[in-house]
Amino acid sequence: MHKAGYVNIIGNPNVGKSTLMNALVGERLSIITSKAQTTRKRVMGIVNGDDFQIVYTDTPGIVNPHNKLHEQMMGYVGTALQDADLFLLVTEVGVPPKNRHVLDRIAASETPVIVVVNKIDTSDQDTVQRQIALWQNEIPRATVLPCSATEGFGTDAIFDCIMQSLPEHPAYFPKDELTDRSMRFFVSEIVREKILLYYQKEIPYSCEVVVESYRENDGIDNIECIIYVERESQKAILIGHQGKAIKKLGTEARRDIEEFTGKRCFLALHVKVLKDWRNSDRALRSFGYSLDD
């Protein structure tokens, strides 16, 4: 008997969805920062065993759309609500249920649900137990499990529960695959993560990173990225005085890329202005935002 299925991770921004997926997959596939809306696309991580295959998908945090980029992000969430074999609904201690339209769809479906109460390391036992009871009452058919994704506590229980709920099915992907994403995707995500970490206010949310070229060589990979922003003032901030800011960005991103690929690389970063790209259907398509993505 072989089990396989799509385990779709859903929740509000900053509840720890990406941290949890990385912990469950055992690889750093989704970027993680303290800022909201870090994840923009669905990111897939595949865990294989002799008799199972778990296809985890990390999704953007649920937001009320303010532009076409947000609408596309919520489109990924909508698709994840349709194609899941199991929902991992990630919440955190002290935050009440919200986004009723999503919760109602999950509660009304027949798809198994595991509610993960994350960040229990920041709270006390009584508060955690009250939160578990709250979610058990919210979705009675769900299994509610406490977790600290950053500390690795509770992930084994989540895995065991997933295995119990996974349907019998052949593997969806070859057993040696870890993700459906290309190396170009992960390079662009690493650069974008550094932008989220090192820049403030609207700058990170106005940036999109595109890998213009990726040439693999025996000794060193040559990578060229374009960072798109919406205004000239944002370009100036991103580059910084005498180019110091973007030099730091490139140095930090290159280190993580080399760690991820296991190879040395030369990373060139360029900044271009594409006005109001977050509200441009054409720009979003060119940046790979598609429900088929």
Summary of the structure (lengths in Angstrom):
residues: 293
radius of gyration: 19.7
end to end distance: 30.6
largest distance: 61.7
contacts: 913
relative contact order: 0.14
helix: 40%
strand: 24%
